[in-house]
Amino acid sequence: MPYSGNPADSPRDEVYFMLGGKIAEDYLSDEEIDYLIVKHESRGSLTFTAAAACDSICSRLASEIDLTSDNQSLALGQLFERFKALGDLLRDQAGDENVGAAEFYADGVSKSPPTFGMRMWDNPEAGLQEYGWIGDARMEHWEHMGVDIPRRG
């Protein structure tokens, strides 16, 4: 079914709307849009789906060339650049939609997010984290190289 002109009609029409409406129908079929909606459903954003659709359109336009004949020209390279820029813009918007969306819950009660501090990842059994992962075998290697690594314990 072609684009109805009303993005509120269906998720497919909303994606077509974000791609510029009728022009997107020339490059993507309804089935391809539906496939992208299902594929990116876990992202929770039709804006990200529209960005993926821009990538699909760009992959089709990448092999096209610009044509000039009798004072007329068809610049498909510019169309590629426009859809690429639109995809980047939509991807940024999709990222902005998800900012602050996460909340922490424990037993159905909202909790404040965990705080992070210096040395919170230090694990005595894994070695000091300033030097990367240092297990028993790696500790001997660094000591052999003359690196003074204080041991805990």
N, C-alpha and C positions, 0 to 999 in steps of 0.2 A: 504494500500500500504506500503510495507516495507521501511525501511530507505534507501534512495537513495545513501547516501554517500556524498551528496552535501548539506551543511546546507543552502545554498542560495536558494534552490528549493522551500521551503515552511516553514512556522513557525513551523510545526510539525517536519520537519527534523532539524531545528535549535535547538529545544528542545532535540531531540535525540542526536544531536552532543554534546551538553553540558553535557548530561548524559553518554557519552562515546561511542556513536554509537550503534553498533549491540547488545551489551550486554543488553541494556535497553529494547530491543524488547522482551527479554525473560520474562520480569516482567510487562511491560505495553503494552497494545494494542494501535493501532492508535486511536480508539474511546476514550480511556481514556486520551490520550495526548490531543486530540481535546477538550475534556470536560475541562481539566485543563486550556487550553489556553483561552477558553471562560470564565471560572470561574474567572480567574485572569487577565482578559483583562483590568480592571479598574486600575491595578497597572502600566500599561504602560511598562512592562518589561518582555520579555520572559525569562530573567535570573531568575526572581522570580518564574515564572511558572516552570522552570526546578528544582528549589529548592523544590517546592511543589511536583513535580514528585518524587524527592528523598525521601520525606516524605512518599509518597504512597508506594514506593518500600520497604522502611524500615518497614512499617506496615505489609507488606507481609512476609518479612524475619524475623520478630521478633518471629514468631511462629516456625521457622525452627530450627533444631538442627544440631550439627556437627556430622558427621559420620566417622568412621574409620573401615576398614575391609581389611584384607590381605595386609597390608602395603600400602594401599591407603586411603586417607582421603578427605573428602569434608567439608571444613570449611565455612559454611554459616554464622556463627557468625562474621567472619572477613569481609565478604561481607556486612553484615549489618553495621558494623562500618565504612567501606569505603564509603557507600552511605550516612550514617549520616554525616560524615565529609565533603563529597562533597556538601550535602545540606546546611550545615553551611557556607561553602565557597561561594556557589552561592548566598545565602541570603546576605552575606556581600557585594559581588560584586553588587547585585541589589541595595543595599542601597547606594553604592558609585556612581552608575549610576545616581541617583536622587539628589545627592548633588549639590546645586547651580542651580537647574533647575527652581526654582520658581522665578518669577519676579512679581513686583507689578504694576498693571495698574489701571488707573482711566481715564475714558473717552477716552480710546485708547492710552493714553500717559504713557510711562514708568515712574514710580516714584521711589524714593529711599525708601528702607524699613523703617518702623517706628523705632524710637529709644525708648529704654526702660530705665527707671530711677527709682530711689528710690521713694517710696510712690505714684507711678503713679496709683496704683490700689486702693488707699484709697478713700473710698466713705463715705461722712459724714452720709448718710442715712443708710449705712450698718454697721457702726461702724469702729473702728480701725482694721486694718488687721494684726497687730502684734499678736493679741490674737486669730486669727481665726475669724469665723463669729460671730458677736455679734449684734444681733437684740435687740429690746426693752426687750423681755423676758429674753434673755441671759445676757444682761447688768445687770439686777436686780440680777440675780444669782451670777455673779462675784462680784458685790458690797457686796452682803450678805456674800460671802466667805472672804471678807476683801481685795480684790484686788482693788487697786486704779487705775481706768481707767479714764483718762482725757476725758471729753466730748468736742465735737466741737460745735461751734455754737454760 
